[in-house]
């Protein structure tokens, strides 16, 4: 699932597509699963 999120973020050219309410959840999910690099890129 984490790699799916990473793929979607990269596909969107590291732009947020979650909206205001989903952004914190996305950042925490990426960070908690070892992908803080992707969260930082956002």
PDB file with SEQRES, HELIX, SHEET and CRYST1 records, atoms N, CA, C and O in Angstrom:
SEQRES   1 A   42  UNK UNK UNK UNK UNK UNK UNK UNK UNK UNK UNK UNK UNK          
SEQRES   2 A   42  UNK UNK UNK UNK UNK UNK UNK UNK UNK UNK UNK UNK UNK          
SEQRES   3 A   42  UNK UNK UNK UNK UNK UNK UNK UNK UNK UNK UNK UNK UNK          
SEQRES   4 A   42  UNK UNK UNK                                                  
HELIX    1 AA1 UNK A    2  UNK A   11  1                                  10    
HELIX    2 AA2 UNK A   23  UNK A   32  1                                  10    
HELIX    3 AA3 UNK A   36  UNK A   41  1                                   6    
CRYST1    1.000    1.000    1.000  90.00  90.00  90.00 P 1           1          
ATOM      1  N   UNK A   1       0.820  -1.186   0.000  1.00  0.00           N  
ATOM      2  CA  UNK A   1       0.000   0.000   0.000  1.00  0.00           C  
ATOM      3  C   UNK A   1       0.871   1.259   0.000  1.00  0.00           C  
ATOM      4  O   UNK A   1       0.557   2.226  -0.694  1.00  0.00           O  
ATOM      5  N   UNK A   2       1.942   1.257   0.757  1.00  0.00           N  
ATOM      6  CA  UNK A   2       2.811   2.433   0.807  1.00  0.00           C  
ATOM      7  C   UNK A   2       3.400   2.727  -0.560  1.00  0.00           C  
ATOM      8  O   UNK A   2       3.456   3.882  -0.982  1.00  0.00           O  
ATOM      9  N   UNK A   3       3.836   1.692  -1.247  1.00  0.00           N  
ATOM     10  CA  UNK A   3       4.418   1.911  -2.573  1.00  0.00           C  
ATOM     11  C   UNK A   3       3.371   2.418  -3.561  1.00  0.00           C  
ATOM     12  O   UNK A   3       3.705   3.132  -4.506  1.00  0.00           O  
ATOM     13  N   UNK A   4       2.123   2.058  -3.350  1.00  0.00           N  
ATOM     14  CA  UNK A   4       1.030   2.600  -4.164  1.00  0.00           C  
ATOM     15  C   UNK A   4       0.901   4.105  -3.943  1.00  0.00           C  
ATOM     16  O   UNK A   4       0.735   4.866  -4.896  1.00  0.00           O  
ATOM     17  N   UNK A   5       0.978   4.529  -2.683  1.00  0.00           N  
ATOM     18  CA  UNK A   5       0.929   5.960  -2.374  1.00  0.00           C  
ATOM     19  C   UNK A   5       2.104   6.693  -3.003  1.00  0.00           C  
ATOM     20  O   UNK A   5       1.945   7.778  -3.563  1.00  0.00           O  
ATOM     21  N   UNK A   6       3.278   6.094  -2.906  1.00  0.00           N  
ATOM     22  CA  UNK A   6       4.475   6.706  -3.485  1.00  0.00           C  
ATOM     23  C   UNK A   6       4.301   6.851  -4.995  1.00  0.00           C  
ATOM     24  O   UNK A   6       4.628   7.892  -5.565  1.00  0.00           O  
ATOM     25  N   UNK A   7       3.796   5.822  -5.628  1.00  0.00           N  
ATOM     26  CA  UNK A   7       3.582   5.860  -7.076  1.00  0.00           C  
ATOM     27  C   UNK A   7       2.622   6.978  -7.461  1.00  0.00           C  
ATOM     28  O   UNK A   7       2.858   7.692  -8.436  1.00  0.00           O  
ATOM     29  N   UNK A   8       1.542   7.132  -6.703  1.00  0.00           N  
ATOM     30  CA  UNK A   8       0.563   8.184  -6.991  1.00  0.00           C  
ATOM     31  C   UNK A   8       1.143   9.578  -6.776  1.00  0.00           C  
ATOM     32  O   UNK A   8       0.869  10.496  -7.550  1.00  0.00           O  
ATOM     33  N   UNK A   9       1.939   9.733  -5.731  1.00  0.00           N  
ATOM     34  CA  UNK A   9       2.574  11.031  -5.468  1.00  0.00           C  
ATOM     35  C   UNK A   9       3.538  11.374  -6.591  1.00  0.00           C  
ATOM     36  O   UNK A   9       3.539  12.498  -7.092  1.00  0.00           O  
ATOM     37  N   UNK A  10       4.354  10.412  -6.987  1.00  0.00           N  
ATOM     38  CA  UNK A  10       5.322  10.653  -8.067  1.00  0.00           C  
ATOM     39  C   UNK A  10       4.605  10.931  -9.382  1.00  0.00           C  
ATOM     40  O   UNK A  10       5.043  11.774 -10.165  1.00  0.00           O  
ATOM     41  N   UNK A  11       3.507  10.226  -9.622  1.00  0.00           N  
ATOM     42  CA  UNK A  11       2.730  10.426 -10.851  1.00  0.00           C  
ATOM     43  C   UNK A  11       2.170  11.843 -10.918  1.00  0.00           C  
ATOM     44  O   UNK A  11       2.037  12.411 -12.002  1.00  0.00           O  
ATOM     45  N   UNK A  12       1.841  12.415  -9.754  1.00  0.00           N  
ATOM     46  CA  UNK A  12       1.319  13.786  -9.678  1.00  0.00           C  
ATOM     47  C   UNK A  12       2.452  14.802  -9.609  1.00  0.00           C  
ATOM     48  O   UNK A  12       2.223  15.964  -9.276  1.00  0.00           O  
ATOM     49  N   UNK A  13       3.672  14.372  -9.923  1.00  0.00           N  
ATOM     50  CA  UNK A  13       4.848  15.241  -9.924  1.00  0.00           C  
ATOM     51  C   UNK A  13       5.070  15.887  -8.557  1.00  0.00           C  
ATOM     52  O   UNK A  13       5.401  17.069  -8.458  1.00  0.00           O  
ATOM     53  N   UNK A  14       4.879  15.083  -7.502  1.00  0.00           N  
ATOM     54  CA  UNK A  14       5.076  15.508  -6.113  1.00  0.00           C  
ATOM     55  C   UNK A  14       4.155  16.648  -5.691  1.00  0.00           C  
ATOM     56  O   UNK A  14       4.504  17.449  -4.824  1.00  0.00           O  
ATOM     57  N   UNK A  15       2.988  16.715  -6.306  1.00  0.00           N  
ATOM     58  CA  UNK A  15       1.991  17.709  -5.908  1.00  0.00           C  
ATOM     59  C   UNK A  15       0.886  17.015  -5.119  1.00  0.00           C  
ATOM     60  O   UNK A  15       0.558  15.855  -5.371  1.00  0.00           O  
ATOM     61  N   UNK A  16       0.325  17.735  -4.173  1.00  0.00           N  
ATOM     62  CA  UNK A  16      -0.758  17.185  -3.365  1.00  0.00           C  
ATOM     63  C   UNK A  16      -2.032  17.073  -4.186  1.00  0.00           C  
ATOM     64  O   UNK A  16      -2.378  17.976  -4.948  1.00  0.00           O  
ATOM     65  N   UNK A  17      -2.721  15.957  -4.022  1.00  0.00           N  
ATOM     66  CA  UNK A  17      -4.016  15.760  -4.665  1.00  0.00           C  
ATOM     67  C   UNK A  17      -5.052  15.285  -3.648  1.00  0.00           C  
ATOM     68  O   UNK A  17      -6.110  14.773  -4.014  1.00  0.00           O  
ATOM     69  N   UNK A  18      -4.732  15.465  -2.366  1.00  0.00           N  
ATOM     70  CA  UNK A  18      -5.574  14.917  -1.303  1.00  0.00           C  
ATOM     71  C   UNK A  18      -6.606  15.902  -0.784  1.00  0.00           C  
ATOM     72  O   UNK A  18      -7.587  15.500  -0.159  1.00  0.00           O  
ATOM     73  N   UNK A  19      -6.401  17.157  -1.029  1.00  0.00           N  
ATOM     74  CA  UNK A  19      -7.267  18.153  -0.419  1.00  0.00           C  
ATOM     75  C   UNK A  19      -6.774  18.485   0.977  1.00  0.00           C  
ATOM     76  O   UNK A  19      -5.862  17.843   1.498  1.00  0.00           O  
ATOM     77  N   UNK A  20      -7.374  19.475   1.563  1.00  0.00           N  
ATOM     78  CA  UNK A  20      -6.922  19.999   2.847  1.00  0.00           C  
ATOM     79  C   UNK A  20      -6.999  18.965   3.964  1.00  0.00           C  
ATOM     80  O   UNK A  20      -6.063  18.836   4.753  1.00  0.00           O  
ATOM     81  N   UNK A  21      -8.099  18.230   4.038  1.00  0.00           N  
ATOM     82  CA  UNK A  21      -8.287  17.324   5.175  1.00  0.00           C  
ATOM     83  C   UNK A  21      -7.453  16.055   5.082  1.00  0.00           C  
ATOM     84  O   UNK A  21      -7.125  15.467   6.112  1.00  0.00           O  
ATOM     85  N   UNK A  22      -7.103  15.620   3.891  1.00  0.00           N  
ATOM     86  CA  UNK A  22      -6.357  14.378   3.746  1.00  0.00           C  
ATOM     87  C   UNK A  22      -4.854  14.518   3.858  1.00  0.00           C  
ATOM     88  O   UNK A  22      -4.150  13.530   4.064  1.00  0.00           O  
ATOM     89  N   UNK A  23      -4.358  15.728   3.726  1.00  0.00           N  
ATOM     90  CA  UNK A  23      -2.912  15.947   3.685  1.00  0.00           C  
ATOM     91  C   UNK A  23      -2.179  15.451   4.927  1.00  0.00           C  
ATOM     92  O   UNK A  23      -1.188  14.735   4.781  1.00  0.00           O  
ATOM     93  N   UNK A  24      -2.609  15.790   6.135  1.00  0.00           N  
ATOM     94  CA  UNK A  24      -1.866  15.299   7.314  1.00  0.00           C  
ATOM     95  C   UNK A  24      -1.816  13.772   7.384  1.00  0.00           C  
ATOM     96  O   UNK A  24      -0.796  13.203   7.773  1.00  0.00           O  
ATOM     97  N   UNK A  25      -2.902  13.113   7.013  1.00  0.00           N  
ATOM     98  CA  UNK A  25      -2.938  11.652   7.054  1.00  0.00           C  
ATOM     99  C   UNK A  25      -1.954  11.053   6.059  1.00  0.00           C  
ATOM    100  O   UNK A  25      -1.287  10.061   6.354  1.00  0.00           O  
ATOM    101  N   UNK A  26      -1.870  11.654   4.891  1.00  0.00           N  
ATOM    102  CA  UNK A  26      -0.928  11.177   3.884  1.00  0.00           C  
ATOM    103  C   UNK A  26       0.509  11.336   4.360  1.00  0.00           C  
ATOM    104  O   UNK A  26       1.317  10.418   4.219  1.00  0.00           O  
ATOM    105  N   UNK A  27       0.828  12.489   4.919  1.00  0.00           N  
ATOM    106  CA  UNK A  27       2.191  12.740   5.392  1.00  0.00           C  
ATOM    107  C   UNK A  27       2.581  11.792   6.521  1.00  0.00           C  
ATOM    108  O   UNK A  27       3.686  11.249   6.527  1.00  0.00           O  
ATOM    109  N   UNK A  28       1.674  11.594   7.474  1.00  0.00           N  
ATOM    110  CA  UNK A  28       1.957  10.672   8.582  1.00  0.00           C  
ATOM    111  C   UNK A  28       2.079   9.234   8.084  1.00  0.00           C  
ATOM    112  O   UNK A  28       2.955   8.497   8.537  1.00  0.00           O  
ATOM    113  N   UNK A  29       1.221   8.832   7.167  1.00  0.00           N  
ATOM    114  CA  UNK A  29       1.272   7.465   6.644  1.00  0.00           C  
ATOM    115  C   UNK A  29       2.601   7.209   5.944  1.00  0.00           C  
ATOM    116  O   UNK A  29       3.221   6.165   6.146  1.00  0.00           O  
ATOM    117  N   UNK A  30       3.033   8.144   5.137  1.00  0.00           N  
ATOM    118  CA  UNK A  30       4.314   7.978   4.448  1.00  0.00           C  
ATOM    119  C   UNK A  30       5.471   7.937   5.445  1.00  0.00           C  
ATOM    120  O   UNK A  30       6.352   7.084   5.339  1.00  0.00           O  
ATOM    121  N   UNK A  31       5.471   8.844   6.399  1.00  0.00           N  
ATOM    122  CA  UNK A  31       6.548   8.899   7.396  1.00  0.00           C  
ATOM    123  C   UNK A  31       6.580   7.645   8.259  1.00  0.00           C  
ATOM    124  O   UNK A  31       7.647   7.083   8.507  1.00  0.00           O  
ATOM    125  N   UNK A  32       5.426   7.213   8.708  1.00  0.00           N  
ATOM    126  CA  UNK A  32       5.344   6.039   9.582  1.00  0.00           C  
ATOM    127  C   UNK A  32       5.782   4.751   8.889  1.00  0.00           C  
ATOM    128  O   UNK A  32       6.160   3.784   9.550  1.00  0.00           O  
ATOM    129  N   UNK A  33       5.729   4.740   7.567  1.00  0.00           N  
ATOM    130  CA  UNK A  33       6.096   3.535   6.823  1.00  0.00           C  
ATOM    131  C   UNK A  33       7.427   3.686   6.090  1.00  0.00           C  
ATOM    132  O   UNK A  33       7.678   3.033   5.077  1.00  0.00           O  
ATOM    133  N   UNK A  34       8.276   4.569   6.632  1.00  0.00           N  
ATOM    134  CA  UNK A  34       9.635   4.657   6.132  1.00  0.00           C  
ATOM    135  C   UNK A  34       9.829   5.458   4.862  1.00  0.00           C  
ATOM    136  O   UNK A  34      10.872   5.342   4.218  1.00  0.00           O  
ATOM    137  N   UNK A  35       8.855   6.267   4.486  1.00  0.00           N  
ATOM    138  CA  UNK A  35       8.990   7.053   3.266  1.00  0.00           C  
ATOM    139  C   UNK A  35       8.902   8.547   3.566  1.00  0.00           C  
ATOM    140  O   UNK A  35       8.195   9.293   2.889  1.00  0.00           O  
ATOM    141  N   UNK A  36       9.637   8.964   4.596  1.00  0.00           N  
ATOM    142  CA  UNK A  36       9.692  10.386   4.952  1.00  0.00           C  
ATOM    143  C   UNK A  36      10.265  11.210   3.805  1.00  0.00           C  
ATOM    144  O   UNK A  36       9.964  12.397   3.679  1.00  0.00           O  
ATOM    145  N   UNK A  37      11.087  10.583   2.971  1.00  0.00           N  
ATOM    146  CA  UNK A  37      11.641  11.294   1.816  1.00  0.00           C  
ATOM    147  C   UNK A  37      10.544  11.774   0.876  1.00  0.00           C  
ATOM    148  O   UNK A  37      10.619  12.877   0.334  1.00  0.00           O  
ATOM    149  N   UNK A  38       9.538  10.951   0.687  1.00  0.00           N  
ATOM    150  CA  UNK A  38       8.422  11.321  -0.190  1.00  0.00           C  
ATOM    151  C   UNK A  38       7.559  12.378   0.488  1.00  0.00           C  
ATOM    152  O   UNK A  38       7.118  13.328  -0.159  1.00  0.00           O  
ATOM    153  N   UNK A  39       7.315  12.219   1.785  1.00  0.00           N  
ATOM    154  CA  UNK A  39       6.544  13.221   2.526  1.00  0.00           C  
ATOM    155  C   UNK A  39       7.243  14.575   2.454  1.00  0.00           C  
ATOM    156  O   UNK A  39       6.590  15.606   2.295  1.00  0.00           O  
ATOM    157  N   UNK A  40       8.547  14.573   2.570  1.00  0.00           N  
ATOM    158  CA  UNK A  40       9.319  15.819   2.484  1.00  0.00           C  
ATOM    159  C   UNK A  40       9.214  16.440   1.091  1.00  0.00           C  
ATOM    160  O   UNK A  40       9.102  17.659   0.960  1.00  0.00           O  
ATOM    161  N   UNK A  41       9.248  15.611   0.063  1.00  0.00           N  
ATOM    162  CA  UNK A  41       9.147  16.115  -1.309  1.00  0.00           C  
ATOM    163  C   UNK A  41       7.824  16.818  -1.571  1.00  0.00           C  
ATOM    164  O   UNK A  41       7.745  17.721  -2.404  1.00  0.00           O  
ATOM    165  N   UNK A  42       6.787  16.398  -0.856  1.00  0.00           N  
ATOM    166  CA  UNK A  42       5.492  17.052  -1.041  1.00  0.00           C  
ATOM    167  C   UNK A  42       5.541  18.466  -0.530  1.00  0.00           C  
ATOM    168  O   UNK A  42       4.542  19.182  -0.599  1.00  0.00           O  
TER     169      UNK A  42                                                      
END                                                                             
